[in-house]
């Protein structure tokens, strides 16, 4: 697995997903959650752990770092996992991190926010911009990286911290215009263009979780066994990987959902897809 994973991408995204059908009556926080570590380029799940009521994603993620081979990989995660201990563990294992930064670390967030909103500091940033047209929408992304962190006292508290940057996303569509800005921290020393690429890779695990519901209706699964939910979750992810690879290798324009239906109707196609296992 180490050789296979190492050959298939440098970004390992981590994110959790709750299975809504497992919520107990009147207890909205009792849903079974599964934390997944996902190689964004290959679509391979390197590891996953269930999360119960008495804990949360943070310690489970840190525990996963104990057995995952993250050497040479860049770990991306949302702001919940922007934790000093998590960063330390990743650096010790020879990996890199790129985490969202929000007000759960208020002092650091306020310092960064003040810097980026100070016109005088604009000269101390490196900027990269992209504009894309997707399904009738125009998406503009502006990445600004701080070129010098010597002014930031808190940098010493974060293992390997070398880079802080922001991504501003402006979307224009028939429904109107949205304008959102997110901050990130990382131990990587990369150009703004590369930082933006890595930050955008994280949407692939969010897409995976979206497809579990859209393609397999995971949130509507009514089985009672928790182990059953865990097992089916793993098989659904495997099925998505197999179908997506088959579609890509054969240059098909079919969606995964439509391809699943085609396999149900054509046993020869099903045999071809299954041979990729």
C-alpha positions in Angstrom: 0.0 0.0 0.0 2.9 2.4 0.8 4.3 2.1 -2.7 0.9 2.3 -4.4 -0.1 5.4 -2.4 3.2 7.1 -2.9 2.8 6.8 -6.6 -0.6 8.3 -6.7 -0.6 11.9 -5.4 0.9 14.2 -2.9 -2.3 15.4 -1.2 -4.0 13.4 1.6 -7.3 15.0 2.6 -9.0 14.3 5.9 -12.7 14.9 6.6 -15.6 13.5 8.6 -19.1 12.5 7.5 -22.1 11.8 9.6 -24.7 9.2 8.6 -27.9 11.0 9.4 -30.2 7.9 9.6 -28.2 6.7 12.7 -29.3 9.7 14.8 -31.2 8.6 17.9 -34.6 10.2 18.6 -34.2 13.6 20.3 -30.4 13.3 20.3 -29.1 15.1 17.2 -25.4 14.6 18.1 -25.6 10.8 18.2 -25.1 10.1 14.5 -22.4 7.7 13.5 -19.5 9.7 12.0 -16.7 8.3 9.9 -13.4 10.1 9.5 -11.7 9.4 6.2 -8.2 9.9 4.9 -8.3 10.2 1.1 -5.7 10.5 -1.5 -7.2 13.1 -3.8 -5.3 12.2 -7.0 -5.9 8.4 -7.0 -9.2 8.4 -5.1 -7.8 5.7 -2.7 -9.0 5.7 0.9 -5.9 5.1 3.1 -7.7 4.8 6.3 -11.0 5.6 8.1 -12.2 5.5 11.7 -15.6 5.8 13.3 -16.3 8.6 15.8 -18.7 8.1 18.7 -20.6 10.4 21.0 -17.9 10.6 23.7 -15.2 11.9 21.4 -14.8 14.0 18.3 -12.8 14.3 15.1 -9.7 16.0 16.6 -8.3 13.1 18.8 -9.4 10.5 16.3 -7.5 12.3 13.5 -4.4 12.6 15.8 -4.6 8.9 16.5 -4.8 8.1 12.8 -1.5 10.0 12.3 0.1 7.2 14.4 -0.4 4.5 11.8 -0.8 6.3 8.4 2.2 6.7 6.3 2.2 10.5 5.6 5.8 10.9 4.7 6.1 13.3 1.8 2.3 13.9 1.7 0.5 17.2 2.4 -2.4 16.7 4.8 -5.3 19.0 4.2 -8.3 19.5 6.6 -10.8 22.1 7.6 -10.3 24.5 10.5 -11.5 22.0 13.1 -8.2 20.2 12.7 -6.0 23.3 12.8 -4.4 22.2 16.1 -0.9 22.6 17.3 -0.6 18.9 18.4 -1.9 17.7 15.0 0.7 19.9 13.2 3.4 18.5 15.5 2.5 14.9 14.8 2.4 15.4 11.0 5.8 17.1 11.0 7.3 14.3 13.2 6.0 11.7 10.7 7.7 13.5 7.7 4.5 15.0 6.3 3.3 18.5 5.6 0.1 20.3 6.6 -2.2 22.8 5.0 -5.2 23.7 7.3 -8.0 26.2 7.2 -7.7 28.9 9.9 -10.8 30.3 11.7 -11.6 31.9 15.0 -11.1 28.7 17.0 -7.6 30.2 17.3 -8.7 33.7 17.8 -5.4 35.5 18.5 -3.7 34.0 15.4 -6.8 34.5 13.3 -7.1 38.2 14.4 -3.4 38.9 13.6 -3.7 37.3 10.2 -7.0 39.1 9.4 -5.5 42.4 10.5 -2.5 41.9 8.2 -4.5 41.1 5.1 -6.9 43.9 5.6 -4.1 46.5 6.1 -3.4 48.3 2.8 0.1 49.0 3.9 0.9 45.3 4.1 -0.3 44.6 0.5 3.3 45.0 -0.7 4.4 42.1 1.5 2.2 39.5 -0.3 2.6 37.3 -3.4 -0.6 37.1 -5.5 -2.0 34.5 -7.9 -5.3 34.7 -9.6 -7.5 32.3 -11.7 -10.8 32.9 -13.5 -12.9 29.9 -14.6 -16.3 29.5 -16.3 -18.3 26.5 -15.0 -22.0 25.7 -15.7 -22.9 29.3 -16.4 -20.9 30.6 -13.4 -17.8 32.7 -13.4 -15.5 31.8 -10.5 -12.5 34.0 -9.7 -10.0 32.9 -7.1 -7.3 35.2 -5.7 -4.6 33.7 -3.6 -2.4 36.1 -1.5 0.6 34.6 0.4 2.4 36.5 3.1 6.1 36.7 2.1 7.5 37.4 5.6 6.3 36.0 8.9 8.9 37.4 11.2 6.4 39.9 12.6 4.1 37.0 13.8 5.0 36.0 17.4 2.6 33.0 17.4 4.5 31.3 14.5 6.9 29.7 17.1 3.9 27.8 18.7 3.1 26.0 15.5 5.5 23.2 14.3 7.2 24.1 11.1 4.9 27.0 10.3 6.3 28.8 7.2 3.4 30.1 5.2 0.1 31.9 5.8 -2.2 32.7 2.9 -5.7 33.7 2.0 -8.0 32.6 -0.8 -10.8 34.9 -1.9 -13.5 33.3 -4.0 -15.8 35.4 -6.0 -18.7 33.6 -7.9 -21.0 35.4 -10.3 -24.1 33.5 -11.6 -27.7 34.2 -12.5 -28.6 34.0 -8.8 -26.2 36.9 -7.9 -22.7 37.3 -6.6 -21.0 35.7 -3.6 -17.6 36.8 -2.1 -15.9 34.6 0.4 -12.4 34.8 1.9 -10.7 31.9 3.8 -7.3 31.8 5.6 -4.8 28.9 5.7 -1.6 28.0 7.5 1.0 25.6 6.2 4.6 24.4 6.8 5.1 24.4 3.0 7.2 27.1 1.3 5.5 27.1 -2.1 4.5 29.8 -4.6 0.9 31.2 -4.3 -0.1 29.2 -7.4 0.8 25.9 -5.9 -0.7 26.7 -2.5 -4.0 27.5 -4.3 -3.8 24.2 -6.1 -3.4 22.2 -2.9 -6.1 24.1 -1.1 -8.5 23.3 -3.9 -7.7 19.6 -3.8 -9.6 19.4 -0.5 -12.9 19.7 -2.3 -12.4 16.2 -3.7 -13.0 14.5 -0.4 -16.1 16.7 0.1 -17.2 15.5 -3.4 -16.7 11.9 -2.2 -19.0 12.4 0.7 -21.6 14.2 -1.5 -21.5 11.2 -3.9 -22.1 8.7 -1.1 -25.5 10.4 -0.5 -26.3 11.2 -4.2 -25.3 7.9 -5.7 -25.9 5.5 -2.8 -28.4 7.4 -0.6 -26.2 6.6 2.4 -28.1 9.0 4.7 -31.3 7.1 4.0 -29.8 3.6 4.8 -32.1 2.0 7.4 -30.0 -0.9 8.7 -29.7 -0.9 12.5 -26.2 -2.4 12.9 -23.4 0.1 13.4 -20.9 -2.4 12.0 -23.2 -2.8 9.0 -23.0 0.9 8.3 -19.2 0.9 8.6 -18.9 -2.0 6.2 -21.3 -0.6 3.7 -19.5 2.8 3.9 -16.2 1.1 3.0 -17.8 -0.9 0.1 -19.5 2.2 -1.3 -16.1 4.1 -1.4 -14.5 1.1 -3.1 -17.3 1.0 -5.7 -16.9 4.7 -6.4 -13.2 4.2 -6.9 -13.7 1.3 -9.3 -16.4 3.0 -11.4 -14.6 6.3 -11.6 -11.4 4.7 -12.7 -13.2 2.6 -15.3 -15.0 5.6 -16.7 -11.7 7.6 -16.9 -9.7 4.7 -18.5 -12.4 4.1 -21.2 -13.0 7.9 -21.8 -16.7 7.5 -21.0 -18.9 10.6 -20.6 -21.4 8.7 -18.2 -21.9 9.8 -14.6 -21.1 7.3 -11.9 -24.8 6.9 -11.1 -25.7 6.2 -14.7 -22.8 3.8 -15.0 -23.9 1.9 -12.0 -27.3 1.4 -13.6 -25.7 0.3 -16.9 -23.8 -2.4 -15.0 -27.0 -3.6 -13.4 -28.6 -4.0 -16.9 -25.5 -5.4 -18.6 -23.7 -8.3 -16.9 -20.9 -8.2 -19.5 -20.1 -4.6 -18.6 -20.3 -5.5 -14.9 -17.7 -8.2 -15.5 -15.4 -5.7 -17.2 -15.7 -3.2 -14.3 -15.3 -6.0 -11.7 -12.0 -7.1 -13.4 -10.5 -3.8 -12.2 -10.6 -5.0 -8.6 
